[in-house]
């Protein structure tokens, strides 16, 4: 047992680079996953009502653009801001994101995922700076105007910076693609295509570069491979299948729905969030895309027009006679290759999670305990869990009364026991930071807390001040510290 | 600090008929002083109906409060001492009711901090148990601060 403590202490005091990367990955996942539903709603809408969709409807199609331009990036920025700076961070993140959105003419997903947490961080720093320095009665004024004024500058910043950045990126992507086309070795195109697609430059490259090239070739020979280089639904299908089998719990549940909209509906955007939350999987996409293009090239296959949306049905409908083998094989090979590569990446990340991070395991354990209906925090066996604790969040309905009382009391007890370096704060349940190591909540509010904190360790108590479980926690923390 | 908040906001009665009444009665001074309005009292009661008696922070002591949805103008606290305990949901007997009205989650932490000191001290709790008038209660709290 004591050895185990020693190990934990070592890892806790010096987080490895890998652990940091994992933490970053977890952050991206938490920012994207809660919003997948909105992506799906948009995907269904788009697959159905756009001009080339299943039930074209110009009136309803008016929603397609604004939803992906405004709603989805705002949601990401809101979530990201909230994870860093609570409700106030969410507001700041959204303010920053709208500047980006208006300043650009493509959907600003990556930008939103940066500016959201950044906005949250700004307001958090500011709040910390002025903590306890505001005269009683002025809190509301200061709170609102601090967001107002800082938000104003964030708006200016994001709006003025983003335009030039986007046009620079577009220019770079365009010239890189032109250079690669000139080499004649088309599979290389995937190196640019796949990252650019995930950054939502897909329409820019498809309609701006490949379609013109493709149409030219079609006029000459009746078909073109350029229509397929960025629109092949195979790599995305392989990726989503990999998430279906090897992703974390939530991805496993959402990926199958995304498959239908992506592969049959042809809305590729549905798999983008999955890549955004596990950026390494872009390698699977590139490998899939390359092998797809290589296969098309090998069979001399092409399409007669740009498949829009890039669904398997559109592909088959636009395949000229005699090309079916090449097209179908190209999609199939791309699917298989991206599935294999992505699965390996997901499995590798998972296994390194396990040997590196005992916390994951303990979270699983505490979850099981919860499902058995007895969330008990007890005895020696569990001590390992508390070794890496540096953030404990007391939560309640309003975040003002019982949780504040509980946190204050517990903080005093920690001080008395000479335990430093553990942050103890109080929050409204939904505002507590996701990186809390332990959530303390009254047992009557457990269900609500569990909705917000799926993976965190939750300690339920009967009262916020002298609950025996809090005494136990204190003892555990003290024991691990020595 | 806590004693300043509580001065003039303390009531002692023999008994009440329900926990709802204890909240209304306990909150009356805050209502009178304009710290809160009626809607906040309803919010506090609704809160117990919804989440049960988690506001009973230690045995015998309840701290009714709710999120500020516009019903709190100024943070404050009032105290109601009952000679006969009243039953809160889940069979919790309570004879000390400290109504908290907080503008937001951070403006009143000095108050919370004092309260915390008070409530972890068994001697203080015992003394509060014995106290029967506003003066006695304030005396106990001032000594503990």
Interface residues (C-beta under 8 A of the other chain):
Chain A: X134 X136 X137 X139 X140 X143 X396 X397 X398 X399 X400 X401 X402 X404 X405 X408 X409 X412 X426 X427 X428 X442 X443 X444 X445 X463 X464 X465 X466
Chain B: X47 X51 X52 X53 X54 X55 X56 X57 X58 X59 X63 X65 X66 X67 X68 X74 X75 X100 X102 X103 X104 X105 X106 X107 X108 X109 X112 X113 X115 X116 X117 X119 X120
